[in-house]
């Protein structure tokens, strides 16, 4: 995969009210990026400690990195051995834990998933820089992601080992749980408020709940709705959110109803945005990063508003995982561009966008018009082009034209979105995204949309069809007989 870097030149900048740099177009700088010191280090997993320090793995260089967001300085620590490092977490004693897996005695080339390698859990003591390891019992297990529970146990997934488990630091024991008989691909993991562990199965399109007390595993299938669930987090209501690494959306799973709702991101012509990392912040917003879409965004489930921040380095920086800082900022790694990035989550988005309709009920093969209201925050004029998103793989399900198609320096506007639902669109419940792309940021409103089969014209009762038919048949018979009688006799 090729990576091209664009240099953005701003002719004029100034400080905005939130302390961020403001460009000439009036938009604040939402994302800052920092080059990792080691060339081609391959920053991958990351976490933030209680002091706001950013810890991350450098898979290509076998290093653990630390970044101070106040002084903008890096520190790097060598890790013995080689291997991909997809997981990192800070335990209750401020120890830095990470995963390491070498596919064939070396770093997996360009992150390829290779069987037969050796995996282990690593621990870095920041006080004395000592590194120790816990070997995985099985060859080829590929320890992947990490999370720490309240008892300071280190929980992990095994992408190729088809297991999840934990390391008990007090006892020095490693325990594993077999997930399923097939190669399901356990990926990311998170605890809910009741202490249950949830994790995704990227190969089998599932999510799994593990009760640590009873050791009971419950598997929920997301097949046909989520192709490859990766990042996972659980909200206050117990709903499970996942990023679909095989699609253009994030998804919400309600365990009580076992229903799935997909919220689409922006579209890329000829490709997918491929969301990967996912977390929920203190405000309940669901944050995600887009591996190919080259953006970091959030969905507010309460208002159904989505905002996506474009990563300046592109077109594909390789953003895979994100982490939440104590101040609410969202940090991410750029695996391809060899950078750390941060979204300044407190900086104001430039406008509000609202549809007059809350919900839509549409028949396949029909058209409708949706009215959007745009209001710039603070009266600052905004510019951008309108776009839409739809939660299926089929781009032909719906088509939308906007009038006007864009804004150019307006502070308020009313926009008409003319929507056509194709005859081939399947009946069901969907989320329609209507938004405006302003370059550094996209702002969306999400509409709950129900598509139903087109109703046929009402048919008359059967009796009303039979009686005219009998009359016509009788009349026809009468005419035939009459015609016969009129024939001349020979």
Secondary structure, DSSP 4 states (H G I P E B T S, - for coil): -----PPP--S--EE-TTSSEE-TTS-B--EEEEE-SSTT--EEEEEE-TT--EEEEETTTTEEEEEETTTTEEEEEE-SS--B---EEE-TTS-EEEEEEESSSSPPGGG---SS-EEEEEEE-TTT--EEEEE-SSTT--EEEEEE-TT--EEEEETTTTEEEEEETTTTEEEEEE--SS---EEEEEE-TTS-EEEEETTTTEEEEEETTTTEEEEEE-TTT-SSEEEEEE-TTS-EEEEETTSSEEEEEETTTTEEEEEE---BTTB---EEEEEE-TT-EEEEEETTTTEEEEEETTTTEEEEEE-SS-S---EEEEEE-TTS-EEEEETTTTEEEEE-TTSPPSEEEEES-SEEEEETT-EEEEEEEEEEGGG--EEEEEEEEESSS-TTSEEEEEESSEEEEESEEEEEEEEEE-TTPPSEEEEEEEEEE-SSEEEEEEEEEEEEPPPPPPPPPHHHHHHHHHHHHHHHHHHHHHHHHHSPP-
